[in-house]
């Protein structure tokens, strides 16, 4: 049952927040809002001014997702299959929004990071698991960001032994000024840098009619290896929806001091970010397809640097330079966001001061984690003989394996009235997210199988998809049948009029979650699957690295 509204107005304003630096005025890149500001925004000017102050978290998390790995995946799709897979991006729009909107609500309402909520509500195993796997996956992801930086600099003639360390130093310096506003201004400049893709698109002039057709008409490239196409589709999904996004956006929202009063403005910010990420991804696929169509390189993807060289050869030197700069820009913002996701999560779980509002002297552990993971990842890229290709594959596979579990906890937390109160999920969000989880689990099985058995056939992949669809359908039918025979306890009525002021109570005061039998069984199955899949994938990657 929800606490007394008057007590909540008094207690929730700050008690659940783990770092007192997360309380105060909102200081965004383009404006500020004083703490406790409850003035009405009646005029268009007032609403735009407020949006400018709020905007940032959604933009950064989305543009940061169009990083080095995304550049590699999208250019591969365009160079090998033209624009035929554009429809995948459109399908991902509702998935992106529903996932990140749930994260948005968690951050704004609770004031507590994602990893800490998992630890407190689901126990030490899942709390430790979420942080450890996030740390490993993020470290590998940052390695791929520095690979992207090195590829872009190679094309521009800048030695990576010089460019990569300088990039790492600049990223750390931007985050370590003790000014949240200054860091966000740097990020907004990097977001603007993503617009370098626009002139490339114009210069390559892909067919608008063909793009529109391939956006709205799903289909697979004719005459292509079905298993390769399916795996690339999974890669597109994996690079567009990544576990680090959940942890980063929730903690960044908290650090920016966004409150429920500004929820709709933050949702607008998220929609703008989604629009930019989808347009950017579509532009990359389209101008890569237009560049290589009818040339010997079509269908023979190498890497992002090869795409830059192709742009120079067939479109012009300026296009190649702009692409290299856009790749470096995307890799830098990706490295910054992924690094912060890691240091925020560890700060939450370990009880460290963890805020960009703090100077280095006041949050040594937070900045040490951030700098450490960046510098170590940069060194890996610089070490001769590092298996960079395998590391890139490892990131894609581990992200695919872990994403279903991240979404499961996101769904459970957004149905926990102790945590989100009147902001709990509605029926549509629950049904849609459950379907997304089912799809992600099946796709992660395909991805895991493809790593363990590199020669997996198209027929086997189709069989896995069919079995997964059948099991999902049977499980859904069994669940609804069970619920009809054994109805769940009626939910306590939630007063949605409290939304503007409702905040989660201190963690120590929350009632322990009452997990149903099916949820406990599901979490046990999920734990078993994750452990087995991760061990098998890691062993396989090590075997390949050793030449077996």
GUFIMAR-979835 format. One record per residue (C-alpha): x, y, z. Coordinates in steps of 0.5 Angstrom, whole numbers, padded with zeros to 4 digits, always signed. Example, Ala and Ser with C-alpha at 12.3 -4.5 7.8 and 13.67 -1.06 7.14 Angstrom:
+0025-0009+0016/+0027-0002+0014/
END
This chain:
+0000+0000+0000/+0003+0007-0002/+0005+0011+0004/+0001+0017+0006/+0001+0023+0001/+0003+0028+0006/+0009+0024+0008/+0011+0023+0001/+0012+0030+0000/+0016+0031+0006/+0021+0025+0005/+0021+0023-0002/+0024+0030-0004/+0031+0028-0002/+0031+0022+0002/+0032+0016-0003/+0038+0020-0007/+0045+0017-0005/+0049+0023-0007/+0047+0030-0004/+0050+0033-0010/+0044+0030-0014/+0040+0035-0011/+0039+0042-0013/+0038+0047-0019/+0038+0043-0026/+0044+0046-0030/+0044+0044-0037/+0048+0046-0043/+0043+0051-0045/+0040+0053-0039/+0038+0052-0032/+0032+0051-0027/+0032+0053-0020/+0030+0047-0015/+0023+0048-0013/+0021+0052-0019/+0013+0050-0020/+0012+0056-0024/+0007+0054-0030/+0010+0054-0037/+0004+0057-0040/+0007+0061-0046/+0011+0057-0052/+0017+0061-0050/+0017+0059-0043/+0016+0051-0045/+0022+0052-0050/+0026+0055-0045/+0025+0049-0040/+0026+0044-0046/+0033+0047-0047/+0035+0047-0040/+0032+0039-0039/+0035+0037-0046/+0041+0032-0046/+0040+0025-0043/+0036+0023-0048/+0040+0026-0054/+0047+0023-0051/+0044+0016-0049/+0042+0016-0056/+0047+0019-0060/+0052+0015-0056/+0049+0009-0058/+0051+0011-0066/+0058+0009-0064/+0064+0006-0067/+0061-0001-0067/+0054+0002-0070/+0058+0005-0075/+0061-0002-0077/+0055-0005-0077/+0051+0000-0081/+0056+0001-0086/+0057-0007-0087/+0049-0007-0088/+0050-0002-0093/+0056-0005-0097/+0053-0012-0097/+0046-0011-0098/+0044-0004-0100/+0038-0001-0096/+0034-0007-0096/+0035-0008-0088/+0033-0001-0087/+0026-0003-0084/+0030-0006-0078/+0031+0001-0076/+0024+0003-0076/+0022-0004-0072/+0027-0002-0067/+0023+0005-0066/+0018+0003-0061/+0023-0002-0057/+0028+0004-0056/+0022+0008-0053/+0019+0003-0049/+0025+0001-0046/+0029+0008-0045/+0022+0011-0042/+0022+0006-0037/+0029+0008-0035/+0027+0015-0035/+0021+0014-0030/+0026+0010-0026/+0031+0015-0025/+0027+0021-0025/+0022+0018-0019/+0027+0014-0015/+0034+0018-0015/+0037+0012-0015/+0042+0008-0020/+0040+0002-0024/+0045-0003-0021/+0043-0001-0014/+0036-0002-0015/+0037-0009-0017/+0042-0010-0011/+0036-0008-0006/+0030-0011-0010/+0033-0018-0012/+0039-0019-0008/+0047-0019-0008/+0047-0025-0013/+0044-0020-0018/+0047-0014-0016/+0054-0017-0016/+0052-0020-0023/+0049-0014-0026/+0055-0009-0024/+0061-0015-0026/+0058-0016-0033/+0057-0009-0034/+0064-0007-0032/+0067-0013-0037/+0062-0011-0042/+0063-0004-0042/+0071-0004-0042/+0070-0009-0048/+0066-0003-0051/+0070+0002-0050/+0076-0002-0053/+0071-0002-0059/+0071+0006-0059/+0078+0007-0059/+0079+0002-0065/+0074+0007-0068/+0078+0013-0066/+0084+0009-0069/+0081+0007-0076/+0079+0015-0077/+0085+0017-0075/+0089+0012-0079/+0085+0015-0085/+0087+0022-0083/+0094+0020-0083/+0094+0021-0075/+0098+0016-0072/+0094+0012-0067/+0100+0012-0062/+0099+0019-0061/+0091+0020-0063/+0088+0015-0058/+0092+0017-0052/+0090+0024-0053/+0083+0022-0054/+0083+0019-0048/+0086+0025-0044/+0081+0029-0047/+0075+0025-0045/+0077+0024-0038/+0079+0032-0038/+0072+0034-0040/+0068+0030-0035/+0073+0032-0029/+0072+0039-0029/+0067+0039-0023/+0062+0042-0027/+0056+0038-0030/+0054+0044-0034/+0061+0044-0038/+0061+0037-0039/+0054+0037-0042/+0056+0043-0047/+0062+0038-0049/+0057+0033-0050/+0052+0037-0054/+0058+0039-0059/+0059+0032-0060/+0052+0031-0062/+0052+0037-0067/+0058+0033-0070/+0054+0027-0071/+0051+0032-0077/+0057+0031-0081/+0053+0025-0084/+0048+0030-0087/+0053+0033-0092/+0056+0026-0094/+0049+0023-0095/+0047+0029-0100/+0054+0028-0104/+0052+0021-0104/+0045+0022-0106/+0042+0015-0105/+0035+0014-0108/+0030+0017-0104/+0024+0012-0107/+0028+0006-0105/+0030+0008-0098/+0022+0009-0097/+0021+0003-0100/+0026-0001-0096/+0024+0003-0089/+0016+0001-0090/+0017-0006-0093/+0020-0011-0089/+0024-0017-0093/+0031-0020-0094/+0036-0019-0099/+0034-0024-0105/+0040-0029-0106/+0044-0028-0100/+0046-0033-0095/+0040-0033-0090/+0044-0034-0084/+0049-0028-0085/+0043-0024-0086/+0040-0026-0080/+0046-0025-0076/+0047-0018-0079/+0040-0017-0077/+0041-0019-0069/+0048-0015-0070/+0044-0009-0072/+0039-0010-0066/+0045-0011-0061/+0048-0005-0063/+0042+0000-0063/+0039-0003-0056/+0045-0004-0051/+0045-0006-0044/+0050+0000-0042/+0044+0005-0044/+0040+0003-0039/+0045+0004-0033/+0047+0011-0036/+0041+0014-0038/+0038+0013-0031/+0044+0015-0027/+0045+0021-0032/+0038+0024-0031/+0039+0023-0023/+0046+0027-0024/+0042+0032-0028/+0037+0033-0022/+0031+0032-0026/+0024+0031-0022/+0018+0028-0024/+0015+0035-0026/+0019+0035-0032/+0018+0028-0034/+0014+0030-0041/+0020+0035-0043/+0025+0029-0042/+0020+0024-0046/+0021+0030-0051/+0028+0030-0051/+0028+0022-0051/+0024+0022-0058/+0029+0027-0061/+0035+0023-0059/+0031+0017-0062/+0030+0021-0068/+0037+0023-0069/+0040+0016-0068/+0035+0013-0073/+0036+0018-0078/+0044+0017-0077/+0043+0010-0078/+0039+0010-0084/+0044+0016-0087/+0050+0011-0086/+0047+0005-0089/+0044+0009-0095/+0050+0013-0097/+0054+0007-0096/+0050+0003-0101/+0050+0008-0106/+0057+0009-0105/+0059+0002-0107/+0053+0000-0111/+0056-0003-0118/+0063-0003-0116/+0067-0009-0114/+0067-0007-0107/+0060-0008-0106/+0059-0014-0102/+0066-0014-0099/+0066-0011-0093/+0072-0010-0089/+0072-0004-0084/+0070+0003-0083/+0076+0005-0085/+0075+0002-0092/+0068+0005-0092/+0072+0012-0092/+0077+0010-0097/+0071+0008-0102/+0067+0015-0100/+0074+0018-0102/+0074+0014-0109/+0067+0014-0111/+0064+0021-0108/+0070+0025-0106/+0076+0027-0101/+0071+0031-0097/+0066+0026-0096/+0072+0021-0094/+0074+0026-0089/+0068+0028-0086/+0066+0020-0085/+0073+0019-0081/+0071+0026-0077/+0064+0023-0076/+0067+0016-0074/+0072+0019-0069/+0066+0024-0066/+0061+0018-0065/+0067+0014-0062/+0069+0019-0057/+0062+0021-0054/+0060+0013-0054/+0067+0012-0050/+0065+0018-0045/+0058+0015-0044/+0060+0008-0043/+0065+0010-0038/+0060+0014-0034/+0055+0008-0034/+0061+0004-0031/+0063+0009-0026/+0056+0011-0024/+0054+0004-0023/+0060+0002-0018/+0059+0009-0015/+0052+0007-0013/+0053+0000-0011/+0059+0001-0007/+0057+0008-0004/+0062+0012-0007/+0060+0020-0008/+0059+0019-0016/+0057+0026-0019/+0059+0030-0025/+0058+0036-0020/+0063+0034-0016/+0071+0036-0017/+0076+0030-0017/+0078+0032-0010/+0071+0031-0007/+0070+0024-0011/+0076+0021-0012/+0073+0014-0013/+0068+0016-0018/+0073+0019-0023/+0079+0014-0022/+0074+0009-0024/+0072+0013-0030/+0079+0015-0032/+0082+0008-0031/+0077+0004-0035/+0078+0009-0041/+0086+0009-0040/+0086+0001-0040/+0082+0000-0046/+0086+0005-0050/+0092+0001-0048/+0089-0005-0050/+0088-0002-0057/+0095+0000-0057/+0099-0006-0055/+0101-0010-0062/+0098-0016-0063/+0092-0015-0059/+0086-0019-0062/+0082-0013-0063/+0077-0017-0068/+0075-0022-0063/+0074-0017-0058/+0069-0013-0062/+0066-0020-0064/+0066-0021-0056/+0062-0015-0055/+0057-0016-0060/+0056-0023-0057/+0056-0021-0049/+0051-0015-0051/+0046-0020-0054/+0047-0025-0048/+0046-0020-0043/+0041-0015-0046/+0035-0020-0044/+0036-0020-0037/+0037-0013-0037/+0030-0012-0040/+0027-0017-0035/+0030-0013-0029/+0027-0006-0032/+0020-0009-0033/+0020-0012-0026/+0022-0005-0023/+0017-0001-0027/+0012-0006-0024/+0014-0005-0017/+0010+0000-0013/+0015+0001-0007/+0020+0003-0013/+0015+0007-0018/+0009+0008-0014/+0004+0012-0019/+0009+0011-0024/+0008+0004-0025/+0007+0001-0032/+0001+0000-0036/-0002-0006-0039/+0001-0004-0046/+0008-0003-0043/+0008-0010-0040/+0005-0014-0046/+0010-0010-0051/+0016-0011-0046/+0014-0018-0045/+0014-0020-0052/+0021-0016-0053/+0024-0020-0048/+0022-0026-0051/+0024-0024-0058/+0031-0022-0055/+0032-0029-0051/+0031-0032-0058/+0036-0028-0062/+0041-0029-0056/+0040-0036-0057/+0042-0036-0064/+0047-0031-0063/+0050-0036-0058/+0050-0042-0062/+0053-0038-0068/+0059-0037-0064/+0060-0044-0061/+0058-0047-0068/+0061-0042-0073/+0059-0046-0079/+0051-0046-0077/+0047-0047-0083/+0041-0042-0084/+0036-0048-0083/+0039-0049-0076/+0038-0042-0075/+0031-0042-0077/+0029-0048-0073/+0032-0044-0067/+0027-0038-0069/+0021-0043-0070/+0022-0047-0063/+0023-0040-0059/+0017-0037-0062/+0013-0044-0061/+0016-0044-0053/+0014-0037-0053/+0007-0038-0055/+0006-0044-0051/+0009-0040-0045/+0005-0034-0046/-0002-0039-0046/+0000-0042-0040/+0001-0036-0036/-0005-0033-0038/-0009-0040-0036/-0005-0040-0030/-0007-0033-0028/-0015-0034-0030/-0015-0040-0025/-0010-0037-0020/-0012-0029-0020/-0006-0025-0017/-0008-0021-0011/-0011-0014-0013/-0007-0009-0014/-0007-0003-0009/-0011+0003-0013/-0005+0008-0015/-0007+0015-0014/-0004+0018-0021/-0005+0025-0018/+0001+0025-0014/+0005+0024-0020/+0008+0031-0020/+0011+0030-0013/+0012+0023-0012/+0019+0020-0010/+0021+0014-0008/+0022+0013+0000/+0029+0011+0003/+0031+0004+0001/+0032+0002+0008/+0024+0004+0009/+0022+0000+0003/+0018-0007+0004/+0021-0013+0001/+0019-0015-0006/+0014-0020-0006/+0016-0024-0012/+0011-0029-0015/+0012-0036-0016/+0013-0036-0024/+0018-0030-0023/+0022-0034-0018/+0022-0039-0023/+0024-0035-0029/+0029-0031-0025/+0032-0038-0024/+0032-0040-0031/+0035-0034-0033/+0041-0034-0028/+0042-0041-0031/+0042-0039-0038/+0046-0033-0037/+0052-0037-0033/+0052-0043-0038/+0052-0038-0044/+0057-0033-0042/+0062-0039-0040/+0061-0042-0047/+0062-0036-0051/+0068-0034-0047/+0071-0041-0048/+0070-0041-0055/+0073-0034-0056/+0079-0036-0052/+0079-0042-0056/+0079-0038-0063/+0084-0033-0060/+0089-0039-0058/+0088-0041-0065/+0084-0048-0064/
END
